[in-house]
Amino acid sequence: MGPDPLRLGLLSTARINGSILAAAAAGRRAAVVAVASRDLARAEAYAAAHGIPRAHGSYEALLEDTEVDAVYVPLPNRLHHEWTMRALEAGKHVLVEKPYSRRPVDVDEAFGEADRRGLVLMEAFMYRHHPQTGIVAEFVASGAIGEPRLLKADFSFSLDNPEDIRAKPELDGGSLMDVGCYCVSGLRLIGGEPREATGEQLLGPTGIDMSFRGALRFADGVVGLLHCSFESARTQELEVVGEDGRLRVEAPWRPDWGGAVLVTRGDEVTTIDVPEADSFVCALENFADAIAGISPPLLGRADALGQARAIDALYRAAGTGGPVSL
Ligand SMILES: NC(=O)c1ccc[n+]([C@@H]2O[C@H](COP(=O)([O-])OP(=O)(O)OC[C@H]3O[C@@H](n4cnc5c(N)ncnc54)[C@H](OP(=O)(O)O)[C@@H]3O)[C@@H](O)[C@H]2O)c1
C-alpha cells in the first residue's frame, strides 16, 4: 500500500484545472478535496460538477481549510507570487502554474519561505515531467549528434479573445510569459543558463507582446533562437543542431498532442521511441512524492530562478533594443 493521497485544493475555477482533475483521477496519488473561487456560487457549481467535496467563496477560506495539505495555484500570472506566499504562510505545499514570475526577486522570496517552513514549492512545467523530455535531454548530452551549435524553439497559437488573461498587461499576460516561457525552459534544458539575451517584441492593442522573437547565448558559443506568438498557426517545435546531426522534437511542450522525435545524420533520418505518458499525472506524482519525502522535486528554486532571470533579460533586451547580460 502506498502513502495516503495528497489532499489538494484548487485556488480558482481556472480552465487548466481540468487537466489536474483528470490527472488526480488517473494517478491516484492526489485527491482534489476543495476548490475556491472569488464567487461562492461559482465554487459550489464547480465543486458539484467535478465531484469535489468542499467549495470555498474566497481563496483565503481555502487556505484556512485544515483538511487541505497542498494548493494548486492556476491564477493569472501576476497573482502567482502573492497567492503562493499566502499559501506557504498558511502552511500549504504549493504547485504553482508556469511561469511563476518574470521577477527573480519573487522567486527568491517564495523559495526562501518554502525552505524556512519545510514546504515543497514547484513551478508546474508539466512537459519537464514527461519521459520524452528526459530522453531528448539525455540523447543530446550523450553526444549522439555532437556538440550542440544552434537551438531553435517555437510555441505559438492564435489568441482570439481580447478578454483572456493572456491579453492583459496588468495580469502579466503576453506571448513570452504564456508560451514563450516553454521555449526559454527548453533552450535552458539543452544549453544551460544563458549569458546574454536579445529580443524583439511586437506589441498588440492592449500593450502585451503578441509575438516575441529572441536569442539566448549560452556557453561555448551555443545560440538558442526562440519565437512565440499569439497571432500564428498553432506551432510547437524544438530543434537542436549539433556538429554531427540534428534532433527535431515535433511536440516538445505538449507531447500528448502527438509528434515524433526525429534524428537526422547525413541522409539518414531515424526516430526515437518515447513511451506514452500524461505529463500532468507525472508532475502530480512527483509533487506528491516530494511532499511524502519519497523523491526530490524535479523542478525547484534553481530552475524557477533561471526561468525568471532569462524572461526578465529577454523583456529588458526587447525594451532597450540591445543585448542584456545575465
Ligand atoms: N501547465 C500548463 O499546461 C498550462 C496550461 C494552461 C494554462 N496554464 C497556466 O495556468 C494559469 C491559468 O490559466 P487558465 O487558462 O486556466 O486561466 P483562466 O481559465 O482564465 O483562469 C484563471 C482563474 O483565475 C481566477 N482569477 C482571479 N483573479 C482574476 C482576474 N483578475 N482575472 C481573471 N481571472 C482571475 C479566476 O477564478 P475564480 O473566478 O474562480 O476566482 C479564473 O478562473 C496561467 O498562469 C497559465 O499560464 C498552464
The ligand as an SDF file (V2000), in Angstrom:
LIG
                    3D

 48 52  0  0  0  0  0  0  0  0999 V2000
    0.8040   23.9390  -17.3770 N   0  0  0  0  0  0  0  0  0  0  0  0
    0.0080   24.0700  -18.4240 C   0  0  0  0  0  0  0  0  0  0  0  0
   -0.0330   23.2140  -19.3020 O   0  0  0  0  0  0  0  0  0  0  0  0
   -0.9020   25.2890  -18.5170 C   0  0  0  0  0  0  0  0  0  0  0  0
   -1.8960   25.3250  -19.4720 C   0  0  0  0  0  0  0  0  0  0  0  0
   -2.7610   26.4280  -19.4720 C   0  0  0  0  0  0  0  0  0  0  0  0
   -2.5750   27.4710  -18.5690 C   0  0  0  0  0  0  0  0  0  0  0  0
   -1.5520   27.4100  -17.6700 N   0  0  0  0  0  0  0  0  0  0  0  0
   -1.3480   28.4870  -16.7030 C   0  0  0  0  0  0  0  0  0  0  0  0
   -2.4030   28.4190  -15.7590 O   0  0  0  0  0  0  0  0  0  0  0  0
   -2.7900   29.7310  -15.3400 C   0  0  0  0  0  0  0  0  0  0  0  0
   -4.2730   29.9100  -15.5960 C   0  0  0  0  0  0  0  0  0  0  0  0
   -4.5640   29.7700  -16.9730 O   0  0  0  0  0  0  0  0  0  0  0  0
   -6.0650   29.4360  -17.4810 P   0  0  0  0  0  0  0  0  0  0  0  0
   -6.0530   29.4990  -18.9510 O   0  0  0  0  0  0  0  0  0  0  0  0
   -6.5690   28.2020  -16.8340 O   0  0  0  0  0  0  0  0  0  0  0  0
   -6.8000   30.7330  -16.9140 O   0  0  0  0  0  0  0  0  0  0  0  0
   -8.3550   31.0790  -16.6700 P   0  0  0  0  0  0  0  0  0  0  0  0
   -9.2160   29.9710  -17.1950 O   0  0  0  0  0  0  0  0  0  0  0  0
   -8.5850   32.4540  -17.1730 O   0  0  0  0  0  0  0  0  0  0  0  0
   -8.4680   31.0050  -15.0980 O   0  0  0  0  0  0  0  0  0  0  0  0
   -7.8620   31.9060  -14.2140 C   0  0  0  0  0  0  0  0  0  0  0  0
   -8.6960   31.9020  -12.9440 C   0  0  0  0  0  0  0  0  0  0  0  0
   -8.1130   32.8480  -12.0450 O   0  0  0  0  0  0  0  0  0  0  0  0
   -9.1380   33.4070  -11.2450 C   0  0  0  0  0  0  0  0  0  0  0  0
   -8.8880   34.8690  -11.1820 N   0  0  0  0  0  0  0  0  0  0  0  0
   -8.5000   35.5610  -10.0730 C   0  0  0  0  0  0  0  0  0  0  0  0
   -8.3340   36.8600  -10.3520 N   0  0  0  0  0  0  0  0  0  0  0  0
   -8.6030   37.0120  -11.6680 C   0  0  0  0  0  0  0  0  0  0  0  0
   -8.6170   38.1330  -12.5410 C   0  0  0  0  0  0  0  0  0  0  0  0
   -8.2890   39.3690  -12.1100 N   0  0  0  0  0  0  0  0  0  0  0  0
   -8.9560   37.9350  -13.8270 N   0  0  0  0  0  0  0  0  0  0  0  0
   -9.2600   36.7060  -14.2860 C   0  0  0  0  0  0  0  0  0  0  0  0
   -9.2760   35.5890  -13.5010 N   0  0  0  0  0  0  0  0  0  0  0  0
   -8.9450   35.7450  -12.2000 C   0  0  0  0  0  0  0  0  0  0  0  0
  -10.4800   33.0510  -11.8550 C   0  0  0  0  0  0  0  0  0  0  0  0
  -11.1060   32.1010  -10.9730 O   0  0  0  0  0  0  0  0  0  0  0  0
  -12.3240   32.4230   -9.9880 P   0  0  0  0  0  0  0  0  0  0  0  0
  -13.2140   33.3810  -10.7310 O   0  0  0  0  0  0  0  0  0  0  0  0
  -12.9320   31.0950   -9.7770 O   0  0  0  0  0  0  0  0  0  0  0  0
  -11.7550   33.0290   -8.7460 O   0  0  0  0  0  0  0  0  0  0  0  0
  -10.1410   32.3400  -13.1560 C   0  0  0  0  0  0  0  0  0  0  0  0
  -10.9680   31.2300  -13.4010 O   0  0  0  0  0  0  0  0  0  0  0  0
   -1.8610   30.6990  -16.0950 C   0  0  0  0  0  0  0  0  0  0  0  0
   -0.7560   31.0190  -15.2990 O   0  0  0  0  0  0  0  0  0  0  0  0
   -1.4050   29.8750  -17.2970 C   0  0  0  0  0  0  0  0  0  0  0  0
   -0.1140   30.2880  -17.7580 O   0  0  0  0  0  0  0  0  0  0  0  0
   -0.7330   26.3400  -17.6260 C   0  0  0  0  0  0  0  0  0  0  0  0
  1  2  1  0
  2  3  2  0
  2  4  1  0
  4  5  1  0
  4 48  2  0
  5  6  2  0
  6  7  1  0
  7  8  2  0
  8  9  1  0
  8 48  1  0
  9 10  1  0
  9 46  1  0
 10 11  1  0
 11 12  1  0
 11 44  1  0
 12 13  1  0
 13 14  1  0
 14 15  2  0
 14 16  1  0
 14 17  1  0
 17 18  1  0
 18 19  2  0
 18 20  1  0
 18 21  1  0
 21 22  1  0
 22 23  1  0
 23 24  1  0
 23 42  1  0
 24 25  1  0
 25 26  1  0
 25 36  1  0
 26 27  1  0
 26 35  1  0
 27 28  2  0
 28 29  1  0
 29 30  1  0
 29 35  2  0
 30 31  1  0
 30 32  2  0
 32 33  1  0
 33 34  2  0
 34 35  1  0
 36 37  1  0
 36 42  1  0
 37 38  1  0
 38 39  2  0
 38 40  1  0
 38 41  1  0
 42 43  1  0
 44 45  1  0
 44 46  1  0
 46 47  1  0
M  CHG  2   8   1  16  -1
M  END
$$$$
